[in-house]
Amino acid sequence: MTWAEPARYSYVLDSACGERALIGRYRITVADGRVTDVRGLDAPGARTVADSPREVIPTLRQLVDELNAARAAGAEVADIDTDPATGHPTRITIDPSSNSLDDESCYTITVLEPVG
């Protein structure tokens, strides 16, 4: 099933792996392709929300774009799992090079809900 990003939605993102700003658990709200609200749901997530620019927080489309860019660049790992009913991404794993440390990105997407 092909997934299309809804116009307005929220989701919970668990971002792990690697050395980067986007580590932690977040509730993210998106409208018209832009993040409109983000809440850190754990200590690392709260730190990211407090200390990083909003551009660090991705929409689901941006996560899929990151995956596609990694594939185009020849990443050793660029995997996606999707929900069988809706087709939305549920897990994205990227590792550009297995010989490099801390360059991985691991995302788990849950609680995808429309926002009315």
Secondary structure in CASP SS format (residue, H / E / C, confidence):
PFRMAT SS
TARGET T0000
AUTHOR 0000-0000-0000
METHOD secondary structure of the structure
MODEL  1
M C 1.00
T C 1.00
W C 1.00
A C 1.00
E C 1.00
P C 1.00
A C 1.00
R E 1.00
Y E 1.00
S E 1.00
Y E 1.00
V E 1.00
L E 1.00
D E 1.00
S E 1.00
A E 1.00
C C 1.00
G C 1.00
E C 1.00
R C 1.00
A C 1.00
L C 1.00
I C 1.00
G E 1.00
R E 1.00
Y E 1.00
R E 1.00
I E 1.00
T E 1.00
V E 1.00
A E 1.00
D C 1.00
G C 1.00
R E 1.00
V E 1.00
T E 1.00
D E 1.00
V E 1.00
R E 1.00
G E 1.00
L C 1.00
D C 1.00
A H 1.00
P H 1.00
G H 1.00
A H 1.00
R H 1.00
T H 1.00
V H 1.00
A H 1.00
D H 1.00
S C 1.00
P C 1.00
R H 1.00
E H 1.00
V H 1.00
I C 1.00
P C 1.00
T C 1.00
L H 1.00
R H 1.00
Q H 1.00
L H 1.00
V H 1.00
D H 1.00
E H 1.00
L H 1.00
N H 1.00
A H 1.00
A H 1.00
R H 1.00
A H 1.00
A C 1.00
G C 1.00
A C 1.00
E C 1.00
V E 1.00
A E 1.00
D E 1.00
I E 1.00
D E 1.00
T E 1.00
D C 1.00
P C 1.00
A C 1.00
T C 1.00
G C 1.00
H C 1.00
P E 1.00
T E 1.00
R E 1.00
I E 1.00
T E 1.00
I E 1.00
D E 1.00
P C 1.00
S C 1.00
S C 1.00
N C 1.00
S C 1.00
L C 1.00
D C 1.00
D C 1.00
E C 1.00
S E 1.00
C E 1.00
Y E 1.00
T E 1.00
I E 1.00
T E 1.00
V E 1.00
L E 1.00
E E 1.00
P E 1.00
V C 1.00
G C 1.00
END
